[in-house]
Amino acid sequence: MKPNRLDKYTYTWKYAYMANKTLYVRESDLPLWDLAQAKLGQNMSALFAEFLREKVQTMNAYVHVLRSFPNSLDLVVMFAPVGPRVGRGSPHYVREQQLVAFLETNGVAQYVATKIAAALKNAQSVQELTVLGSLCTAHDFAV
């Protein structure tokens, strides 16, 4: 009996971090839940995310944060939308200690703002693709 040979192929596994949220459904809504999944043919997570995108005004955008000069506490923040409203953002000037609050005020989720601030501790600039909440306004972008 020959042993199995795996030397012809190389298998690579890549793991992506998936956030985990629990949604509780009333028992009386389970038939509707099952019907929606059967008729629409998607998993419920994708359906729920699509529903939220329709109901909550959001915008995919890159957040660029750069130091005004090396090791400075003075930062320049720009938001660059992705998609049909492509344009460049107007620069906003902020001190490093005010960065997280400024980003949150402009629709960036708290965990993303904190991630950007932490990455900036070891870098002169940081860029992050994220979803901006409805707090961002059209006047922030020059089209």
Backbone as JSON, one array per atom type, in Angstrom:
{
  "sequence": "MKPNRLDKYTYTWKYAYMANKTLYVRESDLPLWDLAQAKLGQNMSALFAEFLREKVQTMNAYVHVLRSFPNSLDLVVMFAPVGPRVGRGSPHYVREQQLVAFLETNGVAQYVATKIAAALKNAQSVQELTVLGSLCTAHDFAV",
  "N": [[0.84, -1.18, 0.0], [0.6, 2.16, -0.96], [1.67, 5.21, 0.45], [-0.32, 8.21, 0.8], [0.31, 10.82, -1.45], [1.16, 14.13, -1.3], [2.79, 15.87, -2.49], [2.51, 16.92, -5.04], [0.82, 19.06, -5.05], [0.26, 22.27, -3.64], [-1.2, 23.53, -0.86], [-2.86, 26.36, 0.21], [-4.02, 28.24, 2.84], [-6.02, 30.93, 3.59], [-6.99, 33.14, 6.03], [-9.55, 35.28, 6.82], [-10.49, 37.97, 8.85], [-13.62, 38.0, 10.28], [-16.18, 39.94, 11.39], [-18.38, 39.43, 14.16], [-21.69, 39.47, 14.81], [-24.66, 39.16, 16.67], [-27.96, 38.52, 15.88], [-31.11, 38.61, 17.12], [-34.1, 36.9, 16.55], [-37.58, 37.07, 16.6], [-39.63, 34.29, 17.45], [-42.03, 34.15, 16.09], [-41.37, 35.43, 13.73], [-39.72, 33.74, 12.35], [-40.71, 32.08, 10.13], [-40.98, 34.07, 8.12], [-38.35, 34.94, 7.92], [-37.08, 32.56, 6.97], [-38.45, 32.28, 4.53], [-37.67, 34.61, 3.18], [-34.93, 34.14, 2.84], [-35.04, 31.84, 1.21], [-36.43, 32.79, -1.08], [-34.89, 34.97, -1.94], [-32.35, 34.02, -2.12], [-29.85, 34.51, -0.86], [-27.42, 34.62, 1.8], [-28.5, 35.38, 5.13], [-27.04, 37.32, 6.44], [-25.85, 38.84, 4.38], [-28.19, 39.79, 3.17], [-29.28, 41.34, 5.25], [-27.28, 43.27, 5.6], [-27.45, 44.53, 3.11], [-30.02, 45.61, 3.29], [-29.57, 47.44, 5.4], [-27.77, 49.18, 4.16], [-29.46, 50.4, 2.33], [-31.19, 51.77, 4.01], [-29.66, 53.37, 5.73], [-27.81, 56.23, 5.33], [-24.75, 56.13, 3.85], [-21.25, 56.28, 2.94], [-18.65, 54.98, 1.04], [-15.28, 55.53, 1.64], [-11.89, 56.68, 1.44], [-9.83, 57.41, 4.15], [-7.4, 59.67, 4.68], [-4.6, 60.38, 6.56], [-2.06, 62.53, 7.4], [1.08, 63.61, 8.63], [1.99, 67.03, 9.12], [4.64, 67.71, 8.93], [7.65, 65.72, 9.36], [7.32, 63.76, 12.3], [5.61, 65.56, 13.53], [2.97, 66.94, 15.57], [0.91, 68.09, 14.36], [-1.64, 67.47, 12.11], [-2.91, 66.53, 8.88], [-6.0, 65.85, 7.56], [-7.83, 64.06, 5.18], [-10.71, 63.18, 3.3], [-11.59, 60.88, 0.9], [-13.94, 60.06, -1.34], [-15.22, 56.94, -2.63], [-16.3, 55.65, -5.7], [-19.22, 56.75, -7.57], [-19.24, 59.46, -6.83], [-16.64, 60.45, -7.06], [-13.91, 62.29, -6.04], [-11.68, 64.74, -4.71], [-10.89, 65.24, -1.31], [-11.4, 68.07, 0.83], [-8.76, 69.51, 2.69], [-8.41, 68.99, 6.2], [-7.35, 70.36, 9.23], [-5.81, 69.23, 12.13], [-4.9, 68.57, 15.52], [-2.84, 65.94, 16.83], [-3.75, 64.77, 19.27], [-6.44, 65.3, 19.11], [-7.43, 63.78, 17.09], [-8.97, 61.27, 17.03], [-11.48, 62.03, 18.08], [-12.17, 63.99, 16.17], [-12.35, 62.42, 13.81], [-14.46, 60.66, 14.49], [-16.53, 62.54, 14.77], [-16.87, 63.16, 12.14], [-18.1, 60.97, 11.0], [-16.67, 58.56, 11.03], [-16.29, 55.3, 12.23], [-15.81, 54.45, 15.7], [-13.94, 52.38, 16.34], [-12.45, 52.27, 13.99], [-11.37, 54.84, 13.86], [-9.75, 54.78, 16.14], [-7.98, 52.76, 15.38], [-6.67, 54.0, 13.21], [-5.41, 56.14, 14.55], [-3.68, 54.69, 16.22], [-2.04, 53.4, 14.33], [-0.77, 55.61, 13.27], [1.05, 56.3, 15.17], [3.42, 55.05, 14.58], [4.05, 55.88, 12.05], [4.33, 58.2, 9.29], [2.19, 58.76, 7.75], [-1.17, 57.6, 7.2], [-3.54, 55.52, 5.63], [-6.87, 54.56, 5.21], [-9.48, 52.51, 4.14], [-12.88, 52.89, 4.53], [-16.28, 52.93, 5.78], [-18.19, 55.72, 5.81], [-20.39, 57.27, 8.07], [-23.63, 58.91, 8.07], [-22.96, 61.38, 8.99], [-21.05, 62.66, 7.52], [-20.67, 65.24, 5.09], [-21.71, 66.64, 1.94], [-20.31, 68.97, 1.3], [-17.76, 68.51, 2.13], [-16.35, 67.42, 0.09], [-14.77, 68.05, -2.93], [-15.99, 68.05, -6.11]],
  "CA": [[0.0, 0.0, 0.0], [1.38, 3.37, -1.08], [1.16, 6.34, 1.24], [-0.84, 9.33, 0.02], [1.35, 11.79, -1.79], [0.64, 15.47, -1.44], [3.85, 16.75, -2.97], [2.15, 17.51, -6.33], [0.0, 20.23, -4.84], [0.49, 23.08, -2.46], [-2.45, 24.08, -0.37], [-2.69, 27.59, 0.99], [-5.23, 28.68, 3.52], [-6.01, 32.32, 4.01], [-8.08, 33.41, 6.95], [-9.93, 36.69, 6.91], [-11.25, 38.28, 10.06], [-15.03, 38.31, 10.06], [-16.83, 40.42, 12.61], [-19.48, 38.57, 14.56], [-22.81, 40.14, 15.48], [-25.79, 38.25, 16.86], [-29.27, 39.14, 15.67], [-32.15, 37.76, 17.69], [-35.32, 36.96, 15.76], [-38.73, 36.51, 17.32], [-40.06, 33.0, 16.91], [-43.12, 34.38, 15.14], [-40.79, 35.93, 12.48], [-38.88, 32.72, 11.7], [-41.17, 31.72, 8.78], [-40.63, 35.16, 7.21], [-36.88, 34.85, 7.78], [-36.79, 31.43, 6.09], [-39.01, 32.59, 3.22], [-36.81, 35.63, 2.56], [-33.69, 33.49, 2.42], [-35.35, 30.94, 0.1], [-36.8, 33.54, -2.28], [-33.86, 35.91, -2.37], [-31.17, 33.21, -2.43], [-28.61, 34.97, -0.25], [-27.42, 34.36, 3.23], [-29.21, 36.44, 5.83], [-26.09, 38.38, 6.77], [-25.75, 39.69, 3.19], [-29.48, 40.46, 3.02], [-29.44, 42.36, 6.29], [-26.35, 44.35, 5.28], [-28.03, 45.25, 1.96], [-31.13, 46.39, 3.84], [-29.02, 48.56, 6.15], [-27.19, 50.14, 3.2], [-30.57, 51.15, 1.75], [-31.86, 52.58, 5.04], [-28.73, 54.27, 6.4], [-26.98, 56.93, 4.36], [-23.32, 55.93, 4.08], [-20.39, 56.52, 1.8], [-17.33, 54.37, 1.12], [-14.27, 56.58, 1.44], [-10.57, 56.55, 2.04], [-9.45, 58.45, 5.11], [-5.96, 59.88, 4.62], [-4.1, 61.22, 7.65], [-0.62, 62.71, 7.28], [1.71, 64.63, 9.48], [2.33, 68.2, 8.32], [6.07, 67.5, 8.69], [8.03, 64.53, 10.13], [7.15, 63.69, 13.76], [4.79, 66.67, 14.0], [1.67, 66.64, 16.15], [-0.06, 68.72, 13.47], [-2.04, 66.49, 11.11], [-3.82, 66.89, 7.8], [-6.95, 64.75, 7.33], [-8.63, 64.21, 3.97], [-11.64, 62.11, 3.0], [-11.71, 60.72, -0.56], [-15.01, 59.1, -1.59], [-15.03, 55.9, -3.64], [-17.52, 55.43, -6.46], [-19.69, 57.75, -8.52], [-18.93, 60.82, -6.39], [-15.2, 60.49, -6.88], [-13.35, 63.64, -5.97], [-10.7, 64.78, -3.63], [-11.43, 65.9, -0.14], [-10.78, 69.29, 1.34], [-7.93, 69.17, 3.86], [-8.82, 69.43, 7.54], [-6.15, 70.41, 10.06], [-6.17, 68.82, 13.48], [-3.78, 68.12, 16.36], [-2.87, 64.48, 17.01], [-4.57, 64.37, 20.42], [-7.85, 65.5, 18.78], [-7.73, 63.03, 15.87], [-10.06, 60.29, 17.16], [-12.74, 62.77, 18.22], [-12.47, 64.61, 14.88], [-12.79, 61.38, 12.87], [-15.79, 60.22, 14.9], [-17.46, 63.63, 14.45], [-17.06, 63.16, 10.7], [-18.75, 59.75, 10.54], [-15.81, 57.38, 11.09], [-16.59, 54.46, 13.4], [-14.84, 54.62, 16.79], [-12.85, 51.4, 16.26], [-11.61, 52.63, 12.84], [-10.64, 56.04, 14.27], [-8.71, 54.34, 17.07], [-7.0, 52.01, 14.57], [-5.9, 55.0, 12.46], [-4.56, 56.84, 15.52], [-2.62, 53.77, 16.66], [-1.1, 53.2, 13.21], [-0.05, 56.85, 13.06], [2.13, 56.39, 16.17], [4.64, 54.51, 13.97], [4.09, 56.23, 10.62], [4.13, 59.61, 8.94], [0.87, 58.87, 7.14], [-2.02, 56.41, 7.27], [-4.7, 55.54, 4.74], [-7.79, 53.49, 5.6], [-10.76, 52.45, 3.45], [-13.92, 52.65, 5.53], [-17.63, 53.41, 5.48], [-18.52, 56.91, 6.6], [-21.8, 57.39, 8.4], [-24.35, 60.04, 7.49], [-22.47, 62.64, 9.51], [-20.23, 63.33, 6.51], [-21.52, 66.08, 4.26], [-21.25, 66.81, 0.56], [-19.36, 70.09, 1.16], [-16.41, 68.03, 2.46], [-15.74, 66.85, -1.11], [-14.81, 68.86, -4.16], [-16.21, 67.14, -7.23]],
  "C": [[0.89, 1.25, 0.0], [0.81, 4.45, -0.16], [0.63, 7.44, 0.32], [0.27, 10.33, -0.24], [0.7, 13.15, -2.02], [1.66, 16.43, -2.05], [3.54, 17.37, -4.34], [1.44, 18.85, -6.16], [0.44, 20.98, -3.59], [-0.84, 23.7, -2.08], [-2.16, 25.3, 0.5], [-4.04, 27.97, 1.57], [-5.06, 30.13, 3.94], [-7.23, 32.53, 4.89], [-8.33, 34.9, 6.98], [-10.73, 36.88, 8.18], [-12.67, 38.65, 9.68], [-15.62, 38.75, 11.39], [-18.04, 39.54, 12.9], [-20.5, 39.39, 15.33], [-23.95, 39.13, 15.57], [-27.08, 39.03, 16.7], [-30.32, 38.16, 16.18], [-33.45, 37.99, 16.92], [-36.45, 36.37, 16.6], [-39.15, 35.21, 16.66], [-41.15, 33.17, 15.87], [-42.6, 34.9, 13.79], [-39.94, 34.89, 11.75], [-39.39, 32.29, 10.33], [-40.84, 32.8, 7.75], [-39.13, 35.15, 6.91], [-36.51, 33.75, 6.78], [-37.28, 31.68, 4.67], [-38.12, 33.6, 2.48], [-35.52, 34.99, 2.06], [-33.94, 32.59, 1.22], [-35.64, 31.71, -1.19], [-35.68, 34.4, -2.82], [-32.51, 35.23, -2.61], [-29.85, 33.71, -1.89], [-28.61, 34.56, 1.2], [-28.0, 35.57, 3.94], [-28.28, 37.59, 6.22], [-25.98, 39.36, 5.6], [-27.05, 40.45, 2.97], [-29.66, 41.59, 4.02], [-28.51, 43.54, 6.02], [-26.87, 45.19, 4.11], [-29.18, 46.13, 2.42], [-30.61, 47.62, 4.58], [-28.43, 49.62, 5.23], [-28.29, 51.0, 2.56], [-31.18, 52.13, 2.75], [-30.96, 53.63, 5.68], [-27.84, 54.9, 5.34], [-25.51, 56.76, 4.73], [-22.56, 56.22, 2.81], [-19.07, 55.78, 2.03], [-16.31, 55.45, 0.82], [-12.94, 56.14, 2.03], [-10.37, 57.71, 3.0], [-7.93, 58.51, 5.06], [-5.57, 60.81, 5.77], [-2.59, 61.3, 7.49], [-0.13, 63.78, 8.23], [2.12, 65.8, 8.6], [3.83, 68.27, 8.03], [6.5, 66.38, 9.61], [7.94, 64.73, 11.64], [6.35, 64.85, 14.35], [3.51, 66.15, 14.65], [0.54, 67.28, 15.34], [-0.36, 67.77, 12.31], [-2.94, 67.12, 10.06], [-4.68, 65.66, 7.55], [-7.74, 65.06, 6.08], [-9.5, 62.97, 3.79], [-11.79, 62.06, 1.48], [-12.77, 59.66, -0.84], [-14.65, 58.13, -2.72], [-16.34, 55.76, -4.39], [-17.9, 56.61, -7.31], [-19.34, 59.19, -8.13], [-17.43, 60.96, -6.15], [-14.74, 61.94, -6.94], [-12.32, 63.64, -4.88], [-11.29, 65.58, -2.48], [-10.71, 67.18, 0.19], [-9.93, 68.9, 2.55], [-8.53, 69.76, 5.14], [-7.57, 69.36, 8.4], [-6.54, 70.16, 11.51], [-4.89, 68.41, 14.23], [-3.95, 66.63, 16.64], [-3.78, 64.05, 18.15], [-6.07, 64.56, 20.16], [-8.32, 64.63, 17.62], [-8.94, 62.11, 16.01], [-11.4, 61.0, 17.26], [-13.14, 63.42, 16.89], [-13.01, 63.58, 13.88], [-14.2, 60.9, 13.21], [-16.85, 61.27, 14.57], [-17.79, 63.65, 12.96], [-17.51, 61.82, 10.15], [-17.9, 58.5, 10.52], [-16.14, 56.6, 12.36], [-15.46, 54.56, 14.42], [-13.67, 53.65, 16.66], [-11.92, 51.7, 15.09], [-10.76, 53.85, 13.19], [-9.49, 55.68, 15.21], [-7.6, 53.58, 16.34], [-6.09, 52.96, 13.8], [-4.93, 55.71, 13.39], [-3.41, 55.96, 15.98], [-1.58, 53.55, 15.56], [-0.23, 54.43, 12.98], [1.08, 57.04, 14.07], [3.46, 55.96, 15.57], [4.8, 54.88, 12.51], [3.9, 57.72, 10.44], [2.76, 59.84, 8.3], [0.15, 57.53, 7.22], [-3.17, 56.6, 6.3], [-5.57, 54.34, 5.1], [-9.06, 53.61, 4.77], [-11.82, 52.1, 4.47], [-15.27, 53.12, 5.0], [-17.9, 54.59, 6.41], [-20.02, 56.93, 6.84], [-22.39, 58.67, 7.82], [-23.89, 61.38, 8.03], [-21.61, 63.39, 8.51], [-21.16, 64.1, 5.58], [-20.88, 66.31, 2.91], [-20.24, 67.94, 0.44], [-17.94, 69.7, 1.54], [-15.66, 67.56, 1.23], [-15.88, 67.79, -2.28], [-14.93, 67.92, -5.33], [-15.7, 67.74, -8.51]]
}
